[in-house]
Amino acid sequence: MYGDTISFLISSGILLYRTAISKLCSSLLFKSSATLKIEPKDKTFGLLFGIFKGYVVCVCIFSISNWFYPYQNWGISAEKAVSFELINKGSQILIDEFPSSEDFIDTKEKIEKI
């Protein structure tokens, strides 16, 4: 129960921080944010890519934290969280894409043979 709330608060905090930093950078670059005109299609694409980028960041953070301290040992029931299955599946895909230590050893042996 608290896992959803904590995850929501962290995600909201990251979003607000990122928005503030991007507005600050744009105002510094363009001297005035009033000169920028953002069209609806730009907002739509920004929203879609922002959601995807947030998902990728959450998957990376979960994968790293799960590597050091598995989610089964967390004090909260992470499996009951709304977004847990989606993020866990993304984490498994990410882990499957990275080469294992055996792949590194095999590659080293193949290079030495050449």
N, C-alpha and C positions, 0 to 999 in steps of 0.2 A: 504494500500500500504506500509506504513512504518512498519506495524506489521511483515510482512515477513522479511524485512531487519533486523529489530531489533532481531527477533527470530533467524535468520541465524547468525548474529554476536555473539549473546550470545552462541549459540550452538558451533560455531567455537572456541570461546574463551575457553569454557569448555573443548572441545576436545584437544586443544593445551596445556592447563594447565595440563590436565590429562596425556597426552603423555609425557610431560616434567617430571612430577613427577614419572611416571612409569619408564622412562629411568634412572632417577637419582637413584631410589631405586634399579634397577637391576644392575647398575654400582657399587653401594655401596655393594650389596650382593655378586656379582660375581667378583669384583675387576676390571673386564674389560668386556665391552659389546661385544668385539670381540670373546670371547669364546662361545657366544651363537649362535647356528645355528637354525634358525627358518625355518621349512619346509613349503611348500605351503599350505598343509592341515591345519597346525596350524594357518597360516595367515587367511585362509578362515573361520575357526571356530571362531577365534578371532574377525573377522569382523562381522560375524553374531551375536555372543553374545554381541559384543560391540554396535551394532545397537539396539538390544533388550534392553540392559541395558540403553542406552540413551533414548529410548522410555519410559521406566518405570520411569526414573528420570524426564523426561518432564511431564509425566502424574501426578506424585506426586507433582511437583512444581506447575503445573496448578491447581490441586485440592486444594492445601493449599491456594494459592493466590486467587482463586475463592471463597473460603470459607470466607476469610476476606473481599475481595473487588470483587464483582461479575463482570464478564467480560462485562456485558451489560453497566456498568458504566465507562469502560475504555475509554480513549479519542480516541482510534483507533477503526476501524471496524474489530474486531477480526474474525467475521464470514466469511470474505472474504479471510482470510489467507489460504494458501494451505494445511497446516497440521492441521488446527483447528478442522475439523470434526473428524479426527482420534484421536487427543488428547482429545477432548471433550467426544468422545465415551468411550475411555479408562478411563477417569475420572468418567463417570457415572457407568461403571462396577466396578471400585474401590470403589465408594461410596456405591453401592448396596451390596458389599461383607462385608462391615463393619456393625456390629450390631447397631441398633438404640437405643436411650435412653429407649424406651419402652421395648426392649429386655433385657436391663440391669435390669430394674425394675421387669419384669416378672421372670428373673432368680433369683433375690434376694428373691422374694416372694416364689419361689419354694424351695430354699435352706432353708429359715426359716421354711417352712412346714415340712421339713425332720428333 
